[in-house]
């Protein structure tokens, strides 16, 4: 006679112990078991890195361009920065392939050569970025570092406008107000500069510097939005995209070098005028963008805006100490308006608040909920660089063929 095996009472459901504070976190860091304290430390380290990188690049270029003696060719510095950036991305991709040269070659052949149409799309932002890097040298050579740092925040305005025009992004009233505040602050700073705020070297042309920084902001806004559109809907890694940008940037930089300073470089040498300070500029420009791409992963939009504001203050203080820059009430007013505008623009938007509310609702029903209800599209992803854009299949071939990047 068969008997049914004895079964004990059903085990009670296991509920995870909530962390101190009475609620559970549904963030990826909490799901991965990371200690919140360590994550907070990473955020503040990211803040410090962003401040130092934003300020040091401007100050180092200004310092290298105002040193007595032979002046290096800015076009060669742009080319060297692109070469170093490309080599760094190549090494990072090599590490992703676990040191397998064959896999790396096959991957690059597929992603760069076979998908050549997708690769060619990166020629547009690469051309603009190369132009922008050269314009930065022109602007910083003709404007005080603090004035350039404040005026260069116009790239927030141009990026926002191109996002509205090209990506149909909507801005909140607070963001529109902050953009108006930003423009007002920059106008005040430029009025102070045009009024002759402080002594100025004879070889500087503030008009040329202003034109260069405005052109740089326009190119930065357009290239950033275009590159963002390429990244959206693509499975290619940031390192692959930056390697492709580096390839085009090196080629286009060499063309610009030949067109602008080819004869002088041929007679004096590619590395004419290079000093340790110049190499510091090249390294900062090459690795700065890659470094920021890594650290902003841990810093939210508010911290990023706060870092920009701190970098303006740091650049101003350093300019006073290093270059004898004079801060008058007009400059202080304009810089204060810009700092306030940057902070206001970086505050959470309506979309971010809606996503936060949805996340809070999901966390109430269960921890670490990452799945969407059936039939509903996923929420837009917010990041420090991409914003709340709708994913578009801009690179459909790369989505299906490029894997493991």
N, C-alpha and C positions, 0 to 999 in steps of 0.2 A: 504494500500500500504506500503510495507516494504521499508525502507530507510537504506542505509548503514551508520553506525555511523561515525560521523566526526572523522578524525584522524589528528593529528598535524604532522608537519614535523618530519622526523626521527631524533632521538637524536644523536648528534655527538659522536663519540667513545671517551670513557674516557681513557686518557693516564696518567699514573702516573707521578707525578712531579719528575724530576730527582734530585738526591741529589747534594749538592754543589760540584762542580768539573766538571760538564758537562757530566757525564756518569752514567749509571745505573750499579749496582752491581748485578751479578747473583749468588752470594754465598749464601749458606744456611742461614748464619747469617743475610744477608740483607733481604732474603725472610721471615725470622721469625720476622723481625722488630727490631732486636737488634741494639743498638746504636754502630756505629763503634768505638767510643772512648772507650766504655766499653769492646769491643772485643780486642782492642789493649792493654788495661790494663791487661786483662786475659792472653794475650800472654806474656807480660813481667813478670807477676806473675808466669806463667809457667816456664819461663826462670830461674827465681830466685830459684824456687823450684827444678828444675832439677840440677842446679849448687850445691845447698846446699846438696841435696840427694846424688849426685855422689861423692862429696868430703867428706861428713860427714861419710858415711859408711866406706870408706877406713881408714879415720883418727881414727874413733871410734874403729874399730877392732885393728888397730895398737896400739892405746893407751891401750886398755884392755889387749892385749897380752903382753905388755911390763911393766905393773904395777908390782911392787915388791909384793911378797907374793904368796899365792897359786894360781896356774893357773887353770882356769876352763877348762872343757872338751869341745873341739870345737864340737864334735859330738852331745852333748846334746843341744848346742846352735842351731845347724842346725835343730834338731827335734823340738825344741820349736818354732822356726821361722815358720816351716811348719804348726804346730798346730795353731798358732795364725793367719796365713794367711788363713787357711781353715775355721776357726771360723768366721773370718771377711767376707769372701765370703758367708758363710751360712747366716749370718745376712743380708747381702745385698740382697740375693735371697729372704729371708723372707720379707724384705721391698718391693721387687718387687711384691710379692704375696699379698701385702696390709695386712700383718699380719695374713693371713689365714693359720693355721698350716696344715689343711687337704689338701689344694691345694699344699702347699710346699712339703708335703710327697708324694703325687701322682706324682708331677712333678719330684722329685728326683728319685722315683722308676722307672718311665718311662725312664728318661735320663741316669741314672747310672746303674740300674739293668737290665731292659728290653733290653736296647741297650748296653749290656755288651761288645759286640765286639768293638763298638766305644770307650767305656770307656777304654778297655784294650790297645787301640792304644796309649793312653796317658801314659802308663807305661814306654815307651821308653824315651820320653823327661824328665819324672819325675825322672827316674834313673840317667840320665845324669845331670840334674839340681842339684840333691842331691850330686852327685860326685863333681860337680863344686863348690858348696858352701863349701864343706869340703876342696877342693884344695885352695880356696881363703884364708882360715885361715892359711894353710901351707905356702902359698906364702907371705902373709903379715907378718907372724911371722919371715920370713927370709930375707925380702927385706924392704928397706925404703919405706915409704908410697908414696913419690913422684916417686920413681923408679917403684914401682908396678903400680901406676896410669898411667904412660907413657907406660910401657910395656903391660899393659892390653888392650891398644887400638889395639893390634894385633887381637882382636876379630872382628874388622871391616874387616880385611883381610880374616880371616877364614870364616866369614859369607858370604862375597862376593864370595869366591871360592866355598863354598857349594851351594850357590844360583845358580851359573853358572852350577855346576855339577848336582844338584838334581832338579832344577826348570827351567833349560834352560833360565836363565835370561841373558841378554846381558848388558855389561858394556860399557860405553863410553871411549874414549881414555883418557879423563881427569881423569876419575875414576881409570883406570889402572895406570896412571901416579901417582895419589895420593896414591895408594896402594904401589907402589914402593917407594915413598917418605916416607910413613909410616914405611915400613920395614927398610929403611935406618936409620931413626931417632931412632927407637927402638934399632937397632944394635949399634948405637953410644952410646946410654944410657947404654946398657949392657956392652959395652967395657969400659966405664968410671967406671961402678960398679966393673967389674973384675979387673980393675987397682987399686982398693982400694981407691975410692973417699971418703975420710973422715973416721973417726973412726967407728968401727963396734963392737957391742957386741960379746962376745966370743961364745954365744949360737946360733948365727945366721949362716946359711949355704946358701950363695948366690946361689950356684949351685942347691941346692934343691928348693930354692925359684923360680929360673928361670924355672926349670923343671915343677914346680907346676903351674906357671902362663901360660906357654905355653900349658900344658894339659888343663888348665881351658879355655883358648881361643879356643882351638880345640873343646872342649865339648860344649862351649857356641855357637860357630858357627853352629855346627851340630844340636844341640837341638833347637836353634832358628829357623832354616830353617824348620826342621821337624814339629815343633809346628805351624809355619806359614802355612804350607801345610794343617795341620789339620783344622786350623781356616778358611782357604779359602773354600768357598762353604758350610760353616756350619752356621746354624742360632742360634747355641748355644751362649749364652752370654759369655763375658770374665770372668764373675764371676763364671759361671758354670764350665768353663774349668779350672780356677784356683782352684776351690774346688776339682775337680777331681785330678788335679796335687797335691794338698795338701794331699789328702787321700793316694795316692801312695807315695808321698814324706815322709810322716810321717812313713809309714810302712817300706819303704826302709831305711830311716834314722835310725830307731830302729835296723834294721838288721846290718847296718854299725856300729852303736854304740856297739852292742853286739860283733861284730867280731873284732873291733879295740881296744875298751877300756872297754869291758864288765866287766872284773874282777875288774878293778880300780873303775868303776862307782858303782858296787855292794858293794864294801867295803867302799867307801867314800861318796856315795850318788849322786843322779842325779844332784842336784843343788850345788855341791861342787865348791867353789871358785866364786860363783855368787856375784857380787857387783852391785851397781847402774849403773856403767859403762857397765857391761856385759849386764844388762837388756836393756840398751840403744842400744847396738849393736843388740840384739835380736829383739827389736821393730823396729829398722831401717831396718833390713833385711826383717822382715815380712811385714811391711806396705810400705816400699820404692817402691817395684815393683808395688804394687797396686796403690800407689799414682802417680807414673810416668805414669801408664797406663791411668789414668784419665787426668792428666795435659797436656800430649803431644797432646791431642785432640785439644788444642788451640795453640800449637806451631808447626810451619812448620819445614821442614828438616834443613833449614839453622839455625834457632834458636836452634834446637837440637844439631847440630854440634858446634855452638857457645857456648852452655852450657857445652858441653864436654871439649872444649878448656879452658873455664874459670875455670872449676873444676880442671883441671891439674894445672893451675896457683895457684888456691886457696890451693890445696893440697901441692904444693911446698912451698908456703909462710908459711902455717901452720906447715909444717915439720921443717922448719928452726926455728920457734919460739918454737915448742913443743919438738922436738926430736934432735935439734942441727944439722940438715941436712946441708951439705955443697954443695953449688951450684958452680961448676967450669965451665969454658967455654965449655968443652966437653959436659957436661950435658945440659947446656943452648942451645947448638947447636942442640943436639938430640931432646930435648923437643920442641924446636921451629919448627923443621921439622915435628914432630908428630902433633903439633897444626895446622900447615899449611895444612898438609895432611887431617886431620879431616874436616877442613873447606872446602877444595876443593872437597872432596868426597861428602859432603852434599849439594853442589850446585845443582840446578835443572838439571835433566837429559834431554836427547832428548825427551823421552816420556812425561815428564812433560811439556816441552815447546810445544809439539804438542797438548796436552790436553788444555793448556792455550790458544793456538791459536783457538782451537775449541770452547772453552768457550767464547772467545771474539767474534767469529763469531755468536754464538748463542745469545749473549747479544745484538748484533746489530739488530737482528730480533725481539727480545722481551725479557722482563725481566723474570728472574727466570725460564729459560727453563730447564726442567729436563728430558724430554722425548727424546728418540732416534728416528731418522727416521726409518720407517719400513724397515725391512730386513737388518739392520746394527747391529752388536754386540755392546754392551755398551763398553765404554773405560775402560781400566784397572784402578783400584782404587789405588791411591797413598796414603800412610800413613807413619807415622814415623817408624812403625815397620814392615809393610808387604811389602812395595815396590810396583812395578808395575807388579804384578803377574797376570797370567790368572787364572780366577776362575775355580777350578776343583771340581767335585762332590766327594770329598774325603770321606765324611760322608753322603751317600745318605739316610740312614735310619733316621738319626737325622734331615735331612732337611724336611722330611715329617711328622715326629711324634712329635718332640719336639717343642712346641709352647709356646709363652709368656715368653721366657727367655730373 
